Amino acid sequence: MVQVFFTVDTECSLGGAWENPGQKPVRPERAILGKIGSEYYGTPRIMDILEKHDLQGTFFVEVFAGLNGLKDELAGTCEQIVRRGHDAELHLHPIQYYYRQREDGELDAAQLPAAKDMIGVLPLPRQVELLKKGILLFREMVGKTPMAFRAGNFGASTTTLEALQEVGIRLDSSFNAAYVGAACTIDSGGAINRAWQHGTVWEIPITAFETGAWGLQSWKQLNINAVSLWEMKEVLEQAERIGLTAVTFIAHSFSLFKVADTQFEKMRPDWLVLRRLEGLCQFLKKHKDRFRVTTFAEVESSTLQGTESGFPKMGTLVPAARKVVQAVNRLHWF
């Protein structure tokens, strides 16, 4: 049986505030809850759809935004996640932390790292320091200690896994083959989708599949905003055939709605992605004897061990058709 993790990066945007002092970080009501009129299209709607099909998700909560006047609101969103029986784990965007320090006059531009939102580029002691600060905030907001982590922008390195071991986090899900060589610099030893262990930390990659042909292949992450329902189902089918022990989907708190401006003032539901999520959940419920949807809080390390005899492939035609649909759907008014 294939374990399936449905993960949601739950975060607030700075809303252009780094570049423009006249702007403020976006509040959780918009970026996380996705309130449009009297309806919610963020985490509440994601949980509604999962629960409708008897499924649970893992919500990686970015907590440094709480330093920017949003702590109580963030805690409220976390309370909803936990109360409804889902898993909350740790997510960090260091730029939120550096924004607070800059606003408080604690550092200037010369003291900022070149890649200010990539935890993996920092020295090990600095990564440990940020993780400890994040864990403390997480405990205050969620009421528990996180056991899993995902780096913002997938910007982790192998050193990040060592930092996680030092702070006592045993699971990571930052490796993303589609971002290797750019944001993600974790050395996977050749693994693409297979979980592996580095020290005491297990890495559970975001699942990727290959598109293209004739020397023009590339990796595509299993992101509900970026791939079609047909591709998601096909990845699951292929994962079962090649013997993968786990498949990890990624979404964001803002996946089910479109945003037309940096401050999230103009928003509307993304009906295409809403239908995709409904279809995926229906498929997983129908085939629960083959695909077991679980959370990072529930996973046992012994179930992650396995080999990687291949990886899912989609060819060229379906991805090309999907790109056309995606391009049209990006239109805010569509």
KATAMO-V807537 format. One record per backbone hydrogen bond with DSSP energy under -1.0 kcal/mol. CO is the residue of the C=O (numbers start at 0). NH is the residue of the N-H. Records with the same first field share a line. If there is no record, write none. Layout:
CO=NH / NH
This chain:
1=291
2=246
3=293
4=248
5=57
6=250
7=59
8=252
9=61
12=25
13=16
15=19
19=22
26=29 / 30
27=31 / 32
28=34
31=42
32=41
33=40
35=38
38=35
41=45
42=46
43=47
44=48
45=49
46=50
47=51
49=52 / 54
50=53
56=86
57=7
58=88
59=9
60=90
62=65
63=66
64=67
69=73
70=74
71=75
72=76
73=77
74=78
75=79
76=80
77=81
78=82
79=83
80=85
81=84
86=58
88=60
89=149
90=62
91=151
92=95
93=97
94=98
95=99
96=100
97=101
98=102
99=103
100=105
101=104
107=110
108=111
114=117
117=120
118=121
122=126
123=127
124=128
125=129
126=130
127=131
128=132
129=133
130=134
131=135
132=136
133=137
134=138
135=139
136=140
137=141
138=142
146=170
147=89
148=172
149=91
150=153
151=154
153=155
154=119
155=184
156=160
157=161
158=162
159=163
160=164
161=165
162=166
163=168
169=201
170=148
171=203
174=205
175=178
178=181 / 183
183=180
187=190
195=202
197=200
200=197
201=171
202=195
206=221
208=219
209=313
210=217
212=215
217=210
219=208
220=222
221=249
222=225 / 226
227=231
228=232
229=233
230=234
231=235
232=236
233=237
234=238
235=239
236=240
237=241
238=243
244=2
246=4
247=206
248=6
249=223
250=8
251=254
253=256
255=269
257=267
260=263
265=259
267=257
269=273
270=274
271=275
272=276
273=277
274=278
275=279
276=280
277=281
278=282
279=283
280=284
281=285
282=286
284=287
286=289 / 290
289=1
291=3
294=298
299=302
300=303
311=209
314=211
315=319
316=320
317=321
318=322
319=323
320=324
321=325
322=326
323=327
324=328
325=329
327=330
330=333
